[in-house]
């Protein structure tokens, strides 16, 4: 390692208080959100940290997902909650952590790593580590009359949405999440006033002020894509000549 005083390792349960503190300093999220994440999607074995003299200096989470490519499902990792404590920034620790997890991913035959940069500055930073813009935001067009039947998200409706989504996207060119990831994301949306218009074979997910989060099936609602949204770093030699990119949604950001 570049920093002889620092060690990269998987997080342990004993690290949780430091992880929560670093998260709060870096992102300002509530205790409720952080602990809900750690208890469901973000288990400690999915978190890698840089430790120096007993202090967690830097961290990131690797969340499992699948990408359907040429009819085959491949393992991918979604990189989330990259954070470095203020006093340890600009020392290359995050770069070391990204390189470490990338090399590990290659050994474990992970197809690619994905992340959503929070700003253009971070986008440029991640490009220096080998990431490139790959996913675009999707535009959904829905009839206002359909939104009149929107109802609050409930536990039963969340499971229905997951079942419909899995059925529709099963053979599509998409990034597919685990059920626990989808449940966490949808429950968080529900806590923040999310609503849904749902039928037997379609749904429209809405955030505040009827902002459309997702509407399926594509043939009914998806119209176009625009602007760079998320980035990818392939862990093996890949040549995507097609202008078509996998559908990507529900990435935590």
HELIX and SHEET records of a PDB file:
HELIX    1   1 UNK A   13  UNK A   15  5                                   3    
HELIX    2   2 UNK A   16  UNK A   27  1                                  12    
HELIX    3   3 UNK A   31  UNK A   39  1                                   9    
HELIX    4   4 UNK A   44  UNK A   46  5                                   3    
HELIX    5   5 UNK A   86  UNK A   88  5                                   3    
HELIX    6   6 UNK A   93  UNK A  107  1                                  15    
HELIX    7   7 UNK A  120  UNK A  127  1                                   8    
HELIX    8   8 UNK A  144  UNK A  147  1                                   4    
HELIX    9   9 UNK A  155  UNK A  169  1                                  15    
HELIX   10  10 UNK A  179  UNK A  191  1                                  13    
HELIX   11  11 UNK A  208  UNK A  210  5                                   3    
HELIX   12  12 UNK A  218  UNK A  221  1                                   4    
SHEET    1   A 7 UNK A   7  UNK A  10  0                                        
SHEET    2   A 7 UNK A  47  UNK A  52 -1                                        
SHEET    3   A 7 UNK A  55  UNK A  69 -1                                        
SHEET    4   A 7 UNK A  72  UNK A  84 -1                                        
SHEET    5   A 7 UNK A 112  UNK A 115  1                                        
SHEET    6   A 7 UNK A 222  UNK A 234 -1                                        
SHEET    7   A 7 UNK A 132  UNK A 140 -1                                        
SHEET    1   B 4 UNK A   7  UNK A  10  0                                        
SHEET    2   B 4 UNK A  47  UNK A  52 -1                                        
SHEET    3   B 4 UNK A  55  UNK A  69 -1                                        
SHEET    4   B 4 UNK A 175  UNK A 177 -1                                        
SHEET    1   C 4 UNK A 151  UNK A 152  0                                        
SHEET    2   C 4 UNK A 195  UNK A 198 -1                                        
SHEET    3   C 4 UNK A 203  UNK A 207 -1                                        
SHEET    4   C 4 UNK A 211  UNK A 216 -1                                        
END                                                                             
